[in-house]
């Protein structure tokens, strides 16, 4: 696959202007059509390329990607499951092709109160531990070190951005 070449496209031609590529977006209909794959409701066939897109974005210094549309307009349960899968895989959002999909995408990608409260506990506890000379602690029975704290910080930053405080 040439997915890793997309973020580096600037180097393929002399381009004097500012580089404005911030993130990639996945188009499953285009992808499955190009490779002759059947795009099923369960979307298992998309797992590998979705994972590669998230990893490639991170490795290239791009923002997390935006995931593909959901074409089964009457399947609200399937939409929610697909959007939740996108979030778990590391996407930052979801394309919507019908107004009814926007609410679901916003709900799934907005950290809930419990998630935000946990993230805040992690950040606060780690700051106190770090000030005392420790870089690994437990919060709510879970081991916490820098990667866990960074994830918690991203949750809080996402929530702040959604609330217009960023």
C-alpha positions as a Markdown table, in Angstrom:
| # | Residue | x | y | z |
|---|---|---|---|---|
| 1 | Unk | 0.0 | 0.0 | 0.0 |
| 2 | Unk | 1.1 | 3.6 | -0.6 |
| 3 | Unk | -0.8 | 5.1 | 2.3 |
| 4 | Unk | 2.4 | 6.3 | 3.9 |
| 5 | Unk | 3.1 | 8.4 | 0.8 |
| 6 | Unk | 0.1 | 10.6 | 1.2 |
| 7 | Unk | 1.5 | 12.6 | 4.1 |
| 8 | Unk | 4.8 | 13.0 | 2.3 |
| 9 | Unk | 3.3 | 14.1 | -1.0 |
| 10 | Unk | 4.8 | 17.6 | -0.5 |
| 11 | Unk | 8.3 | 16.2 | -1.1 |
| 12 | Unk | 7.2 | 14.7 | -4.5 |
| 13 | Unk | 7.1 | 18.1 | -6.2 |
| 14 | Unk | 8.7 | 21.5 | -5.5 |
| 15 | Unk | 6.0 | 23.3 | -3.5 |
| 16 | Unk | 6.8 | 26.8 | -2.3 |
| 17 | Unk | 3.6 | 27.5 | -0.4 |
| 18 | Unk | 2.6 | 26.7 | 3.1 |
| 19 | Unk | 1.8 | 23.0 | 3.7 |
| 20 | Unk | -1.9 | 22.9 | 4.8 |
| 21 | Unk | -2.5 | 19.2 | 5.1 |
| 22 | Unk | -3.7 | 18.6 | 8.7 |
| 23 | Unk | -5.3 | 15.2 | 8.5 |
| 24 | Unk | -6.4 | 12.4 | 6.2 |
| 25 | Unk | -9.9 | 11.2 | 5.6 |
| 26 | Unk | -11.0 | 7.7 | 4.8 |
| 27 | Unk | -13.4 | 7.0 | 2.0 |
| 28 | Unk | -14.5 | 3.3 | 2.3 |
| 29 | Unk | -16.6 | 3.4 | -0.9 |
| 30 | Unk | -13.7 | 4.5 | -2.9 |
| 31 | Unk | -11.3 | 2.2 | -1.2 |
| 32 | Unk | -13.4 | -1.0 | -1.5 |
| 33 | Unk | -14.3 | -0.1 | -5.1 |
| 34 | Unk | -10.7 | 0.4 | -6.0 |
| 35 | Unk | -9.6 | -2.9 | -4.6 |
| 36 | Unk | -12.7 | -5.0 | -5.5 |
| 37 | Unk | -13.7 | -5.6 | -1.9 |
| 38 | Unk | -17.2 | -5.9 | -0.6 |
| 39 | Unk | -18.1 | -3.3 | 2.0 |
| 40 | Unk | -20.2 | -5.2 | 4.5 |
| 41 | Unk | -22.4 | -3.9 | 7.4 |
| 42 | Unk | -19.9 | -5.3 | 9.9 |
| 43 | Unk | -17.0 | -3.6 | 8.3 |
| 44 | Unk | -14.5 | -6.3 | 9.3 |
| 45 | Unk | -12.8 | -5.9 | 5.9 |
| 46 | Unk | -11.9 | -2.2 | 6.8 |
| 47 | Unk | -10.1 | -2.9 | 10.1 |
| 48 | Unk | -6.6 | -3.2 | 8.6 |
| 49 | Unk | -6.7 | -0.1 | 6.5 |
| 50 | Unk | -8.3 | 1.9 | 9.2 |
| 51 | Unk | -5.6 | 0.9 | 11.6 |
| 52 | Unk | -2.9 | 1.7 | 9.1 |
| 53 | Unk | -4.5 | 5.1 | 8.5 |
| 54 | Unk | -4.4 | 6.0 | 12.2 |
| 55 | Unk | -0.8 | 4.8 | 12.6 |
| 56 | Unk | 0.4 | 6.5 | 9.4 |
| 57 | Unk | -1.2 | 9.8 | 10.5 |
| 58 | Unk | 0.5 | 9.6 | 13.9 |
| 59 | Unk | 3.8 | 8.7 | 12.4 |
| 60 | Unk | 3.6 | 11.6 | 9.9 |
| 61 | Unk | 2.7 | 14.2 | 12.5 |
| 62 | Unk | -0.8 | 14.7 | 11.2 |
| 63 | Unk | -3.9 | 15.0 | 13.3 |
| 64 | Unk | -5.9 | 11.8 | 13.8 |
| 65 | Unk | -7.9 | 11.0 | 10.6 |
| 66 | Unk | -11.6 | 11.3 | 10.0 |
| 67 | Unk | -13.4 | 8.1 | 9.2 |
| 68 | Unk | -15.7 | 7.2 | 6.4 |
| 69 | Unk | -19.5 | 7.7 | 5.9 |
| 70 | Unk | -22.1 | 5.2 | 7.0 |
| 71 | Unk | -24.3 | 4.4 | 4.0 |
| 72 | Unk | -27.0 | 2.3 | 5.7 |
| 73 | Unk | -29.3 | 5.2 | 6.4 |
| 74 | Unk | -32.0 | 3.2 | 8.2 |
| 75 | Unk | -29.6 | 1.3 | 10.4 |
| 76 | Unk | -29.1 | 3.6 | 13.4 |
| 77 | Unk | -27.8 | 0.8 | 15.6 |
| 78 | Unk | -25.2 | -0.1 | 13.0 |
| 79 | Unk | -24.2 | 3.5 | 12.7 |
| 80 | Unk | -23.6 | 3.9 | 16.4 |
| 81 | Unk | -21.5 | 0.6 | 16.5 |
| 82 | Unk | -19.5 | 1.8 | 13.5 |
| 83 | Unk | -18.8 | 5.3 | 15.0 |
| 84 | Unk | -17.8 | 3.7 | 18.3 |
| 85 | Unk | -15.4 | 1.5 | 16.4 |
| 86 | Unk | -13.9 | 4.5 | 14.7 |
| 87 | Unk | -13.3 | 6.2 | 18.0 |
| 88 | Unk | -11.8 | 3.1 | 19.6 |
| 89 | Unk | -9.4 | 2.8 | 16.6 |
| 90 | Unk | -8.1 | 6.3 | 17.0 |
| 91 | Unk | -10.1 | 8.4 | 14.5 |
| 92 | Unk | -11.1 | 11.9 | 15.6 |
| 93 | Unk | -14.4 | 12.1 | 13.9 |
| 94 | Unk | -16.7 | 10.8 | 11.3 |
| 95 | Unk | -18.1 | 11.9 | 8.0 |
| 96 | Unk | -21.9 | 12.2 | 7.9 |
| 97 | Unk | -24.1 | 11.9 | 4.8 |
| 98 | Unk | -27.4 | 12.5 | 6.5 |
| 99 | Unk | -28.4 | 15.0 | 9.2 |
| 100 | Unk | -29.6 | 12.1 | 11.4 |
| 101 | Unk | -26.0 | 10.9 | 11.7 |
| 102 | Unk | -24.6 | 14.1 | 13.1 |
| 103 | Unk | -26.1 | 13.7 | 16.6 |
| 104 | Unk | -24.7 | 10.1 | 16.9 |
| 105 | Unk | -21.2 | 11.1 | 15.7 |
| 106 | Unk | -21.1 | 14.1 | 18.1 |
| 107 | Unk | -22.3 | 11.9 | 21.1 |
| 108 | Unk | -19.7 | 9.2 | 20.4 |
| 109 | Unk | -16.8 | 11.5 | 19.9 |
| 110 | Unk | -17.6 | 13.8 | 22.8 |
| 111 | Unk | -16.0 | 12.5 | 26.0 |
| 112 | Unk | -18.8 | 11.8 | 28.5 |
| 113 | Unk | -18.9 | 13.1 | 32.1 |
| 114 | Unk | -17.4 | 9.9 | 33.6 |
| 115 | Unk | -14.6 | 9.8 | 31.0 |
| 116 | Unk | -13.8 | 13.4 | 31.6 |
| 117 | Unk | -13.9 | 13.0 | 35.4 |
| 118 | Unk | -11.5 | 10.0 | 35.2 |
| 119 | Unk | -9.2 | 11.9 | 32.9 |
| 120 | Unk | -9.1 | 14.8 | 35.3 |
| 121 | Unk | -8.4 | 12.5 | 38.2 |
| 122 | Unk | -5.5 | 10.9 | 36.3 |
| 123 | Unk | -4.0 | 14.3 | 35.3 |
| 124 | Unk | -4.3 | 15.7 | 38.8 |
| 125 | Unk | -3.0 | 12.6 | 40.6 |
| 126 | Unk | -0.1 | 12.3 | 38.2 |
| 127 | Unk | 0.9 | 16.0 | 38.6 |
| 128 | Unk | 1.0 | 15.5 | 42.3 |
| 129 | Unk | 3.0 | 12.3 | 42.0 |
| 130 | Unk | 5.4 | 13.8 | 39.6 |
| 131 | Unk | 5.9 | 16.8 | 41.9 |
| 132 | Unk | 6.8 | 14.3 | 44.6 |
| 133 | Unk | 9.3 | 12.5 | 42.2 |
| 134 | Unk | 7.2 | 9.6 | 40.9 |
| 135 | Unk | 6.4 | 8.9 | 37.3 |
| 136 | Unk | 4.1 | 5.9 | 37.8 |
| 137 | Unk | 1.1 | 5.6 | 40.0 |
| 138 | Unk | -2.3 | 3.9 | 40.3 |
| 139 | Unk | -5.6 | 5.7 | 39.8 |
| 140 | Unk | -8.8 | 3.8 | 40.3 |
| 141 | Unk | -6.8 | 0.6 | 40.4 |
| 142 | Unk | -5.1 | 1.2 | 37.0 |
| 143 | Unk | -1.4 | 1.7 | 36.4 |
| 144 | Unk | -0.7 | 5.2 | 35.2 |
| 145 | Unk | 2.4 | 6.5 | 33.5 |
| 146 | Unk | 3.1 | 9.0 | 30.8 |
| 147 | Unk | 1.2 | 7.4 | 27.9 |
| 148 | Unk | -1.9 | 7.1 | 30.1 |
| 149 | Unk | -1.6 | 10.7 | 31.3 |
| 150 | Unk | -1.1 | 11.9 | 27.7 |
| 151 | Unk | -4.3 | 10.1 | 26.7 |
| 152 | Unk | -6.1 | 11.7 | 29.6 |
| 153 | Unk | -4.8 | 15.1 | 28.6 |
| 154 | Unk | -6.1 | 14.6 | 25.0 |
| 155 | Unk | -9.5 | 13.7 | 26.4 |
| 156 | Unk | -9.6 | 17.0 | 28.4 |
| 157 | Unk | -8.3 | 19.0 | 25.4 |
| 158 | Unk | -10.9 | 17.4 | 23.2 |
| 159 | Unk | -13.7 | 18.4 | 25.6 |
| 160 | Unk | -12.3 | 21.9 | 26.0 |
| 161 | Unk | -12.2 | 22.3 | 22.2 |
| 162 | Unk | -15.8 | 21.1 | 21.9 |
| 163 | Unk | -16.9 | 23.4 | 24.6 |
| 164 | Unk | -15.1 | 26.3 | 22.8 |
| 165 | Unk | -12.5 | 26.8 | 25.5 |
| 166 | Unk | -9.5 | 25.9 | 23.4 |
